[in-house]
Amino acid sequence: MTNPLLTSLSRDVLELEQLLGRYAPGYTDDYHPSEPLGDTLLGRLKQDLADDAVPTSPAPLDLADRSVQVHACHGRTRQVEVLREVVVGLLAADPSLEPRDVLVMCPDVEDFAPIIAAAFSLGAENDAEHPAAKLSVRLADRSLRQTNPLLAALAQLLELGTTPDVSVSWPGRYFHQIGGAVNKMIRVRLF
């Protein structure tokens, strides 16, 4: 591979192919050609990735081309606010675009989850005035510990038996274990 973006993005696919080769030896890899790409910055980027090529010189950029956008923001909250406005603007500008056509990825969804919930007014569809409140926003790939407090408490209890010295607490309870074995002393103190 010569395209550096393709090299960094293809790591997961290459690992998947290795796993498939090991655990599903008869699998076949089918190529599904896409429709011709337009003469936009995104189209040229996709073509360079498909051809595994690095452009030798930058192509002229049309100032009206909005296929790739970069927004510089000063914090996570502002990033999500700009994202909200861009998504709402794109949906309003193109009637053929539907919310199900939009995928947003971020490096650490747990850090962004409460900000996204607030910015998109999740849970307040009937009350909120902003158009983003009517969008069906789903946060995927969240840890069960973050979404279910009962599972978080259970996981902390299970960790008591595998760690030498642990103190675990959550509202109203405190657990402490000394030593690494499960049969060592565990004290429970209610506040």
Z-matrix of the N, CA and C atoms (Angstrom, degrees):
N
C 1 1.459
C 2 1.522 1 108.73
N 3 1.304 2 114.53 1 135.00
C 4 1.454 3 118.62 2 -179.97
C 5 1.526 4 112.55 3 -109.38
N 6 1.312 5 117.90 4 -26.88
C 7 1.456 6 120.46 5 179.90
C 8 1.525 7 109.03 6 -75.68
N 9 1.343 8 118.45 7 118.74
C 10 1.469 9 120.21 8 -176.13
C 11 1.530 10 113.33 9 -64.13
N 12 1.322 11 117.79 10 -33.29
C 13 1.461 12 120.37 11 178.17
C 14 1.527 13 110.21 12 -67.45
N 15 1.328 14 116.05 13 -42.68
C 16 1.458 15 120.67 14 177.75
C 17 1.529 16 110.66 15 -63.30
N 18 1.323 17 116.93 16 -39.25
C 19 1.460 18 120.97 17 179.07
C 20 1.527 19 110.91 18 -61.09
N 21 1.323 20 116.96 19 -45.31
C 22 1.468 21 119.15 20 -177.74
C 23 1.526 22 112.06 21 -74.25
N 24 1.341 23 117.57 22 -33.93
C 25 1.461 24 120.15 23 -178.45
C 26 1.523 25 113.16 24 -79.67
N 27 1.308 26 117.87 25 -20.00
C 28 1.463 27 120.04 26 -173.32
C 29 1.522 28 113.57 27 -91.43
N 30 1.307 29 118.07 28 -0.58
C 31 1.466 30 120.85 29 -178.17
C 32 1.527 31 112.34 30 -55.63
N 33 1.330 32 116.51 31 -47.56
C 34 1.468 33 120.51 32 -179.05
C 35 1.524 34 111.72 33 -64.99
N 36 1.337 35 116.93 34 -39.19
C 37 1.461 36 120.70 35 -179.96
C 38 1.526 37 110.06 36 -65.98
N 39 1.322 38 116.63 37 -41.74
C 40 1.462 39 119.64 38 179.09
C 41 1.526 40 111.23 39 -63.43
N 42 1.334 41 117.05 40 -40.46
C 43 1.474 42 120.41 41 176.71
C 44 1.518 43 110.80 42 -63.12
N 45 1.336 44 117.23 43 -41.11
C 46 1.457 45 121.28 44 178.13
C 47 1.528 46 110.74 45 -62.81
N 48 1.328 47 117.47 46 -43.25
C 49 1.458 48 120.43 47 178.28
C 50 1.527 49 111.59 48 -62.29
N 51 1.333 50 117.50 49 -38.58
C 52 1.461 51 120.60 50 177.22
C 53 1.528 52 111.03 51 -64.42
N 54 1.342 53 116.05 52 -42.45
C 55 1.464 54 119.37 53 178.14
C 56 1.526 55 111.42 54 -65.03
N 57 1.324 56 117.08 55 -41.90
C 58 1.461 57 120.21 56 178.34
C 59 1.528 58 110.83 57 -63.34
N 60 1.318 59 116.32 58 -40.10
C 61 1.457 60 119.86 59 178.38
C 62 1.516 61 112.23 60 -63.34
N 63 1.325 62 116.57 61 -33.73
C 64 1.462 63 121.38 62 -179.03
C 65 1.529 64 111.85 63 -80.00
N 66 1.338 65 117.58 64 -44.23
C 67 1.464 66 121.00 65 -172.53
C 68 1.529 67 114.35 66 -100.81
N 69 1.319 68 118.28 67 -14.29
C 70 1.465 69 122.12 68 177.19
C 71 1.523 70 108.06 69 -136.40
N 72 1.319 71 116.45 70 74.14
C 73 1.464 72 119.87 71 -171.17
C 74 1.521 73 114.84 72 -60.56
N 75 1.322 74 120.17 73 -22.57
C 76 1.456 75 121.36 74 -178.09
C 77 1.519 76 114.58 75 -95.27
N 78 1.336 77 117.68 76 11.42
C 79 1.464 78 118.97 77 -175.98
C 80 1.531 79 110.26 78 -69.09
N 81 1.313 80 115.24 79 152.99
C 82 1.455 81 120.36 80 176.61
C 83 1.514 82 109.51 81 -118.08
N 84 1.300 83 115.35 82 147.55
C 85 1.461 84 122.10 83 -179.78
C 86 1.521 85 107.43 84 -105.07
N 87 1.320 86 117.64 85 109.01
C 88 1.463 87 122.06 86 -177.79
C 89 1.520 88 110.09 87 -99.11
N 90 1.312 89 115.21 88 134.55
C 91 1.457 90 121.44 89 177.50
C 92 1.527 91 108.49 90 -96.87
N 93 1.311 92 116.38 91 126.89
C 94 1.463 93 121.90 92 178.47
C 95 1.528 94 107.88 93 -112.48
N 96 1.325 95 117.25 94 104.05
C 97 1.470 96 118.75 95 -178.01
C 98 1.524 97 110.72 96 -65.85
N 99 1.312 98 115.22 97 147.16
C 100 1.460 99 120.14 98 178.44
C 101 1.522 100 109.32 99 -98.73
N 102 1.306 101 114.55 100 168.15
C 103 1.460 102 119.80 101 178.17
C 104 1.531 103 108.59 102 -68.66
N 105 1.316 104 117.63 103 158.87
C 106 1.468 105 119.95 104 -178.79
C 107 1.528 106 110.98 105 -56.26
N 108 1.315 107 114.46 106 139.43
C 109 1.454 108 120.41 107 -177.58
C 110 1.520 109 109.90 108 -86.06
N 111 1.313 110 115.78 109 143.74
C 112 1.460 111 120.63 110 -178.90
C 113 1.520 112 111.82 111 -73.76
N 114 1.312 113 115.13 112 173.51
C 115 1.462 114 120.92 113 179.96
C 116 1.530 115 109.72 114 -92.30
N 117 1.304 116 115.62 115 56.26
C 118 1.455 117 122.00 116 175.79
C 119 1.522 118 108.08 117 -113.59
N 120 1.307 119 116.14 118 172.23
C 121 1.458 120 119.72 119 177.95
C 122 1.530 121 110.05 120 -62.33
N 123 1.320 122 117.47 121 -41.52
C 124 1.464 123 120.76 122 177.87
C 125 1.527 124 110.65 123 -65.22
N 126 1.322 125 117.69 124 -40.80
C 127 1.459 126 121.53 125 178.16
C 128 1.524 127 111.41 126 -61.81
N 129 1.342 128 116.51 127 -44.03
C 130 1.471 129 119.65 128 178.81
C 131 1.527 130 110.99 129 -66.07
N 132 1.327 131 117.12 130 -39.09
C 133 1.462 132 120.93 131 177.96
C 134 1.528 133 110.74 132 -63.17
N 135 1.337 134 116.88 133 -44.78
C 136 1.468 135 120.75 134 177.62
C 137 1.525 136 111.20 135 -61.68
N 138 1.338 137 116.66 136 -41.81
C 139 1.467 138 120.21 137 -179.72
C 140 1.524 139 110.99 138 -65.56
N 141 1.335 140 117.03 139 -41.30
C 142 1.469 141 120.18 140 176.98
C 143 1.524 142 111.22 141 -61.99
N 144 1.334 143 117.23 142 -38.54
C 145 1.466 144 120.33 143 177.60
C 146 1.523 145 110.63 144 -68.42
N 147 1.338 146 117.76 145 -42.00
C 148 1.463 147 121.10 146 179.77
C 149 1.523 148 111.04 147 -64.77
N 150 1.332 149 117.46 148 -36.25
C 151 1.465 150 121.73 149 -178.96
C 152 1.522 151 112.38 150 -88.74
N 153 1.340 152 118.22 151 -5.04
C 154 1.462 153 123.37 152 -174.00
C 155 1.528 154 109.69 153 51.66
N 156 1.322 155 114.94 154 51.80
C 157 1.462 156 120.81 155 -177.84
C 158 1.527 157 109.96 156 -121.89
N 159 1.315 158 113.59 157 152.21
C 160 1.459 159 120.64 158 174.02
C 161 1.525 160 106.64 159 -111.69
N 162 1.335 161 117.78 160 122.56
C 163 1.468 162 118.45 161 -178.35
C 164 1.532 163 110.33 162 -62.43
N 165 1.316 164 115.28 163 137.99
C 166 1.461 165 119.65 164 -179.04
C 167 1.519 166 111.46 165 -79.37
N 168 1.327 167 116.85 166 -30.78
C 169 1.463 168 120.41 167 176.80
C 170 1.521 169 108.05 168 -141.10
N 171 1.316 170 116.38 169 147.90
C 172 1.469 171 118.16 170 -179.65
C 173 1.529 172 111.29 171 -67.68
N 174 1.321 173 114.27 172 136.76
C 175 1.465 174 119.81 173 177.46
C 176 1.518 175 109.17 174 -76.65
N 177 1.321 176 117.35 175 151.85
C 178 1.472 177 118.69 176 178.38
C 179 1.532 178 109.89 177 -62.70
N 180 1.294 179 115.07 178 138.76
C 181 1.460 180 121.10 179 -176.60
C 182 1.521 181 110.00 180 -101.44
N 183 1.304 182 116.41 181 126.05
C 184 1.466 183 122.31 182 175.80
C 185 1.527 184 107.48 183 -77.99
N 186 1.303 185 117.92 184 125.94
C 187 1.459 186 121.32 185 -177.62
C 188 1.520 187 112.76 186 -65.20
N 189 1.329 188 117.99 187 -20.41
C 190 1.463 189 121.18 188 178.26
C 191 1.525 190 112.07 189 -86.33
N 192 1.333 191 117.55 190 -7.33
C 193 1.464 192 122.25 191 -179.43
C 194 1.526 193 109.79 192 -73.07
N 195 1.328 194 117.27 193 115.13
C 196 1.469 195 122.55 194 179.79
C 197 1.527 196 110.57 195 -114.21
N 198 1.350 197 117.10 196 22.55
C 199 1.463 198 120.36 197 -175.76
C 200 1.532 199 112.13 198 -69.86
N 201 1.319 200 117.76 199 -26.95
C 202 1.468 201 122.38 200 174.43
C 203 1.516 202 106.45 201 -128.51
N 204 1.317 203 116.06 202 128.00
C 205 1.463 204 120.56 203 -179.54
C 206 1.525 205 109.25 204 -127.26
N 207 1.312 206 116.12 205 141.91
C 208 1.461 207 122.21 206 176.07
C 209 1.520 208 106.87 207 -124.44
N 210 1.316 209 116.22 208 128.08
C 211 1.462 210 121.86 209 179.36
C 212 1.529 211 108.50 210 -121.65
N 213 1.302 212 117.49 211 124.84
C 214 1.459 213 121.82 212 177.27
C 215 1.531 214 107.99 213 -92.80
N 216 1.332 215 116.48 214 121.76
C 217 1.463 216 121.36 215 -177.80
C 218 1.518 217 109.47 216 -127.09
N 219 1.316 218 116.92 217 152.26
C 220 1.455 219 121.40 218 -173.67
C 221 1.525 220 114.46 219 -88.12
N 222 1.288 221 120.33 220 -3.43
C 223 1.467 222 121.36 221 178.73
C 224 1.520 223 110.72 222 -171.28
N 225 1.335 224 114.67 223 172.93
C 226 1.467 225 119.29 224 -177.51
C 227 1.523 226 112.55 225 -64.18
N 228 1.300 227 116.63 226 -40.31
C 229 1.464 228 119.33 227 -179.75
C 230 1.525 229 110.34 228 -62.10
N 231 1.328 230 116.37 229 -44.75
C 232 1.460 231 119.90 230 179.41
C 233 1.529 232 110.74 231 -66.57
N 234 1.331 233 118.28 232 -35.65
C 235 1.463 234 121.63 233 176.66
C 236 1.525 235 110.51 234 -58.45
N 237 1.336 236 116.58 235 -45.52
C 238 1.464 237 120.49 236 -178.30
C 239 1.525 238 110.26 237 -69.95
N 240 1.323 239 117.91 238 -36.69
C 241 1.465 240 120.11 239 177.51
C 242 1.531 241 111.15 240 -63.58
N 243 1.325 242 116.53 241 -43.13
C 244 1.469 243 120.26 242 178.54
C 245 1.518 244 109.47 243 -66.11
N 246 1.318 245 117.27 244 -41.80
C 247 1.460 246 120.92 245 177.03
C 248 1.524 247 110.61 246 -57.47
N 249 1.328 248 116.79 247 -45.74
C 250 1.467 249 121.29 248 179.85
C 251 1.522 250 110.74 249 -57.97
N 252 1.331 251 116.72 250 -47.27
C 253 1.461 252 120.31 251 -177.91
C 254 1.528 253 111.57 252 -67.12
N 255 1.330 254 117.16 253 -37.83
C 256 1.469 255 120.28 254 179.47
C 257 1.525 256 110.34 255 -67.24
N 258 1.330 257 117.71 256 -45.27
C 259 1.460 258 120.80 257 -179.78
C 260 1.528 259 110.70 258 -63.01
N 261 1.318 260 117.27 259 -46.19
C 262 1.468 261 120.57 260 178.54
C 263 1.528 262 109.90 261 -61.92
N 264 1.334 263 117.86 262 -40.91
C 265 1.461 264 121.58 263 179.01
C 266 1.522 265 112.42 264 -64.94
N 267 1.336 266 116.99 265 -42.08
C 268 1.469 267 120.42 266 178.74
C 269 1.528 268 111.21 267 -65.09
N 270 1.328 269 116.84 268 -41.52
C 271 1.464 270 120.12 269 179.14
C 272 1.529 271 111.60 270 -65.89
N 273 1.332 272 116.26 271 -36.08
C 274 1.468 273 119.97 272 179.20
C 275 1.528 274 111.46 273 -72.97
N 276 1.325 275 117.57 274 -33.53
C 277 1.461 276 121.13 275 -175.89
C 278 1.527 277 113.34 276 -79.34
N 279 1.330 278 117.09 277 -25.92
C 280 1.469 279 120.43 278 -175.99
C 281 1.522 280 109.45 279 -125.64
N 282 1.344 281 117.86 280 102.46
C 283 1.463 282 120.30 281 -177.81
C 284 1.533 283 113.34 282 -64.86
N 285 1.344 284 117.88 283 -20.87
C 286 1.470 285 119.48 284 179.23
C 287 1.530 286 111.74 285 -78.97
N 288 1.315 287 117.32 286 -16.15
C 289 1.462 288 121.93 287 179.26
C 290 1.523 289 109.67 288 -83.04
N 291 1.319 290 116.70 289 130.60
C 292 1.457 291 121.90 290 179.66
C 293 1.528 292 109.52 291 -116.65
N 294 1.326 293 117.82 292 156.46
C 295 1.467 294 119.43 293 179.35
C 296 1.535 295 113.42 294 -55.41
N 297 1.324 296 117.81 295 -31.51
C 298 1.464 297 119.56 296 179.70
C 299 1.523 298 112.41 297 -68.43
N 300 1.347 299 117.43 298 -13.74
C 301 1.459 300 122.21 299 178.22
C 302 1.526 301 112.25 300 -84.17
N 303 1.315 302 117.42 301 -4.50
C 304 1.461 303 121.46 302 -174.41
C 305 1.525 304 109.98 303 -104.90
N 306 1.318 305 115.68 304 128.87
C 307 1.457 306 122.73 305 175.00
C 308 1.513 307 107.23 306 -129.79
N 309 1.313 308 116.70 307 127.87
C 310 1.459 309 122.00 308 178.47
C 311 1.521 310 107.04 309 -119.05
N 312 1.312 311 116.15 310 131.24
C 313 1.459 312 120.32 311 179.72
C 314 1.527 313 108.69 312 -119.71
N 315 1.320 314 115.74 313 146.09
C 316 1.453 315 120.66 314 177.13
C 317 1.531 316 108.62 315 -141.04
N 318 1.320 317 117.46 316 157.64
C 319 1.461 318 119.93 317 -174.03
C 320 1.526 319 114.53 318 -67.80
N 321 1.310 320 119.08 319 -36.02
C 322 1.464 321 121.15 320 -178.38
C 323 1.521 322 109.30 321 -136.26
N 324 1.319 323 115.63 322 93.91
C 325 1.462 324 120.88 323 -174.03
C 326 1.533 325 111.39 324 -63.42
N 327 1.314 326 118.63 325 -29.09
C 328 1.478 327 120.47 326 -179.57
C 329 1.528 328 111.64 327 -64.51
N 330 1.326 329 117.38 328 -36.40
C 331 1.462 330 120.14 329 178.64
C 332 1.526 331 111.72 330 -71.35
N 333 1.330 332 116.43 331 -32.56
C 334 1.457 333 120.82 332 -176.48
C 335 1.529 334 113.37 333 -89.61
N 336 1.333 335 118.64 334 -19.15
C 337 1.469 336 121.75 335 -172.48
C 338 1.532 337 113.78 336 -54.80
N 339 1.326 338 120.29 337 -50.25
C 340 1.476 339 117.83 338 -179.27
C 341 1.530 340 112.93 339 -67.00
N 342 1.324 341 116.90 340 -30.91
C 343 1.463 342 120.11 341 179.44
C 344 1.525 343 109.61 342 -70.89
N 345 1.331 344 116.68 343 -40.91
C 346 1.464 345 120.65 344 178.35
C 347 1.523 346 110.27 345 -64.01
N 348 1.326 347 116.11 346 -43.20
C 349 1.465 348 120.08 347 179.15
C 350 1.528 349 110.93 348 -59.39
N 351 1.322 350 116.80 349 -40.60
C 352 1.467 351 119.80 350 -179.80
C 353 1.527 352 111.47 351 -73.42
N 354 1.318 353 117.37 352 -43.66
C 355 1.472 354 120.49 353 -175.72
C 356 1.528 355 112.13 354 -68.77
N 357 1.326 356 116.71 355 -34.62
C 358 1.464 357 119.72 356 -179.27
C 359 1.525 358 111.67 357 -97.12
N 360 1.328 359 117.80 358 9.98
C 361 1.465 360 123.62 359 176.95
C 362 1.514 361 112.14 360 51.37
N 363 1.336 362 116.75 361 46.29
C 364 1.459 363 119.83 362 -179.36
C 365 1.516 364 109.75 363 -63.90
N 366 1.294 365 116.37 364 132.43
C 367 1.458 366 121.84 365 -179.81
C 368 1.509 367 113.37 366 89.46
N 369 1.329 368 118.38 367 -3.76
C 370 1.467 369 120.95 368 -178.30
C 371 1.521 370 111.08 369 -125.45
N 372 1.323 371 116.91 370 38.20
C 373 1.462 372 120.92 371 -174.93
C 374 1.527 373 112.09 372 -59.76
N 375 1.305 374 117.80 373 -34.46
C 376 1.470 375 120.72 374 -175.86
C 377 1.522 376 112.27 375 -79.04
N 378 1.345 377 117.08 376 -29.73
C 379 1.456 378 120.78 377 -174.37
C 380 1.525 379 113.17 378 -92.65
N 381 1.334 380 116.27 379 -33.88
C 382 1.457 381 120.64 380 -169.64
C 383 1.524 382 111.65 381 -71.39
N 384 1.329 383 114.78 382 145.60
C 385 1.451 384 120.89 383 -179.28
C 386 1.521 385 112.22 384 -96.31
N 387 1.321 386 118.59 385 -22.31
C 388 1.457 387 121.45 386 -177.18
C 389 1.526 388 109.81 387 -70.88
N 390 1.332 389 118.49 388 138.40
C 391 1.471 390 120.94 389 -179.23
C 392 1.534 391 113.39 390 -59.49
N 393 1.322 392 117.23 391 -25.12
C 394 1.468 393 120.09 392 -179.75
C 395 1.517 394 112.03 393 -66.34
N 396 1.326 395 117.55 394 -22.37
C 397 1.468 396 120.59 395 -179.71
C 398 1.522 397 111.51 396 -67.90
N 399 1.313 398 116.74 397 -21.47
C 400 1.462 399 119.97 398 179.84
C 401 1.526 400 112.97 399 -86.75
N 402 1.336 401 117.18 400 -5.83
C 403 1.462 402 121.25 401 178.49
C 404 1.522 403 110.20 402 -78.29
N 405 1.293 404 116.15 403 145.31
C 406 1.460 405 121.20 404 176.17
C 407 1.524 406 107.99 405 -88.71
N 408 1.314 407 116.92 406 96.84
C 409 1.457 408 122.74 407 -177.14
C 410 1.520 409 108.58 408 -100.90
N 411 1.316 410 115.80 409 126.25
C 412 1.460 411 121.40 410 177.22
C 413 1.514 412 109.53 411 -122.42
N 414 1.303 413 115.81 412 131.76
C 415 1.459 414 120.67 413 177.24
C 416 1.523 415 107.87 414 -98.20
N 417 1.318 416 116.16 415 117.13
C 418 1.459 417 120.89 416 -179.07
C 419 1.522 418 109.61 417 -102.40
N 420 1.311 419 114.86 418 166.60
C 421 1.461 420 122.66 419 174.13
C 422 1.529 421 112.46 420 63.74
N 423 1.327 422 116.11 421 31.88
C 424 1.464 423 119.14 422 176.16
C 425 1.514 424 109.54 423 -90.54
N 426 1.291 425 115.98 424 146.98
C 427 1.451 426 121.96 425 179.42
C 428 1.528 427 109.88 426 -68.91
N 429 1.334 428 116.12 427 138.51
C 430 1.468 429 119.38 428 177.56
C 431 1.526 430 111.27 429 -62.30
N 432 1.316 431 117.05 430 -28.48
C 433 1.473 432 120.10 431 177.19
C 434 1.523 433 111.21 432 -62.98
N 435 1.325 434 116.76 433 -32.05
C 436 1.459 435 120.19 434 -179.38
C 437 1.525 436 112.48 435 -81.61
N 438 1.325 437 116.91 436 -31.60
C 439 1.460 438 119.42 437 -175.04
C 440 1.524 439 113.44 438 -93.48
N 441 1.335 440 117.86 439 -18.36
C 442 1.452 441 120.88 440 -177.09
C 443 1.531 442 109.70 441 -132.94
N 444 1.334 443 118.81 442 103.88
C 445 1.457 444 121.35 443 -176.86
C 446 1.532 445 113.18 444 -61.63
N 447 1.324 446 117.74 445 -31.70
C 448 1.457 447 120.58 446 179.00
C 449 1.530 448 111.01 447 -65.19
N 450 1.329 449 116.62 448 -42.94
C 451 1.462 450 119.87 449 177.30
C 452 1.524 451 110.94 450 -66.79
N 453 1.318 452 117.96 451 -34.34
C 454 1.463 453 120.96 452 177.08
C 455 1.529 454 110.24 453 -63.34
N 456 1.336 455 117.03 454 -42.80
C 457 1.465 456 120.57 455 178.47
C 458 1.521 457 110.81 456 -65.89
N 459 1.320 458 117.31 457 -41.74
C 460 1.460 459 120.96 458 178.95
C 461 1.523 460 110.65 459 -63.36
N 462 1.322 461 117.48 460 -42.22
C 463 1.466 462 120.88 461 179.10
C 464 1.523 463 110.98 462 -63.12
N 465 1.321 464 117.15 463 -38.74
C 466 1.465 465 120.20 464 177.70
C 467 1.522 466 110.63 465 -65.91
N 468 1.317 467 117.96 466 -39.52
C 469 1.461 468 120.67 467 177.46
C 470 1.530 469 111.34 468 -64.23
N 471 1.310 470 116.90 469 -42.25
C 472 1.456 471 120.34 470 179.14
C 473 1.523 472 111.83 471 -65.77
N 474 1.321 473 116.85 472 -31.93
C 475 1.460 474 120.42 473 178.38
C 476 1.523 475 111.52 474 -68.60
N 477 1.318 476 117.60 475 -21.78
C 478 1.465 477 120.33 476 178.95
C 479 1.530 478 111.40 477 -60.07
N 480 1.324 479 117.14 478 -34.67
C 481 1.447 480 120.58 479 -177.03
C 482 1.515 481 114.55 480 -80.80
N 483 1.309 482 118.73 481 -8.80
C 484 1.455 483 120.48 482 -175.81
C 485 1.517 484 113.87 483 -114.82
N 486 1.309 485 118.26 484 -4.39
C 487 1.453 486 121.58 485 -176.44
C 488 1.526 487 109.30 486 -117.79
N 489 1.344 488 117.73 487 137.96
C 490 1.465 489 120.30 488 -176.15
C 491 1.528 490 114.23 489 -58.57
N 492 1.295 491 118.73 490 -54.93
C 493 1.467 492 121.63 491 -179.03
C 494 1.519 493 108.37 492 -129.47
N 495 1.316 494 116.04 493 113.78
C 496 1.460 495 120.63 494 -174.43
C 497 1.518 496 109.63 495 -133.97
N 498 1.304 497 116.34 496 139.19
C 499 1.456 498 122.42 497 167.42
C 500 1.514 499 106.61 498 -124.59
N 501 1.315 500 117.06 499 123.76
C 502 1.456 501 122.75 500 -178.39
C 503 1.514 502 107.80 501 -124.55
N 504 1.310 503 116.26 502 137.14
C 505 1.457 504 118.34 503 176.86
C 506 1.512 505 109.55 504 -143.84
N 507 1.304 506 115.41 505 153.14
C 508 1.449 507 123.61 506 169.64
C 509 1.514 508 104.99 507 -151.50
N 510 1.304 509 118.96 508 169.23
C 511 1.472 510 120.12 509 -170.84
C 512 1.525 511 113.05 510 -50.57
N 513 1.318 512 114.65 511 120.26
C 514 1.458 513 120.66 512 174.31
C 515 1.511 514 115.54 513 91.21
N 516 1.334 515 119.43 514 -6.06
C 517 1.457 516 119.98 515 -176.52
C 518 1.523 517 110.60 516 -144.35
N 519 1.342 518 114.51 517 155.98
C 520 1.456 519 120.43 518 179.82
C 521 1.517 520 108.02 519 -145.24
N 522 1.316 521 118.48 520 128.95
C 523 1.457 522 122.90 521 178.11
C 524 1.519 523 108.77 522 -122.21
N 525 1.334 524 115.85 523 142.98
C 526 1.455 525 120.37 524 177.84
C 527 1.517 526 108.83 525 -143.10
N 528 1.316 527 116.57 526 136.87
C 529 1.459 528 120.68 527 177.87
C 530 1.517 529 108.65 528 -128.99
N 531 1.319 530 116.41 529 140.02
C 532 1.456 531 122.24 530 175.12
C 533 1.516 532 107.10 531 -115.00
N 534 1.322 533 117.55 532 127.20
C 535 1.459 534 121.23 533 -179.46
C 536 1.513 535 110.76 534 95.04
N 537 1.344 536 116.32 535 168.64
C 538 1.447 537 120.90 536 -173.49
C 539 1.512 538 115.15 537 -94.16
N 540 1.316 539 120.04 538 -17.97
C 541 1.463 540 121.11 539 -174.76
C 542 1.516 541 110.65 540 -88.56
N 543 1.315 542 115.21 541 152.33
C 544 1.457 543 120.86 542 -179.34
C 545 1.514 544 111.04 543 -65.15
N 546 1.331 545 117.84 544 -32.09
C 547 1.458 546 119.90 545 -175.98
C 548 1.521 547 112.84 546 -80.47
N 549 1.312 548 119.03 547 4.12
C 550 1.460 549 120.96 548 174.73
C 551 1.525 550 109.58 549 -73.22
N 552 1.297 551 115.83 550 171.82
C 553 1.458 552 121.37 551 -173.79
C 554 1.535 553 111.83 552 -67.86
N 555 1.311 554 116.23 553 130.13
C 556 1.461 555 122.59 554 173.81
C 557 1.514 556 106.92 555 -123.91
N 558 1.314 557 116.38 556 124.23
C 559 1.452 558 121.34 557 178.09
C 560 1.509 559 108.72 558 -104.49
N 561 1.295 560 115.59 559 138.99
C 562 1.459 561 121.03 560 175.24
C 563 1.502 562 107.08 561 -119.30
N 564 1.314 563 116.74 562 125.96
C 565 1.452 564 121.11 563 -179.75
C 566 1.517 565 108.53 564 -127.16
N 567 1.310 566 117.04 565 123.99
C 568 1.458 567 121.14 566 175.88
C 569 1.504 568 109.05 567 -93.00
N 570 1.321 569 116.67 568 138.09
C 571 1.464 570 121.42 569 -179.59
C 572 1.498 571 110.14 570 -83.85
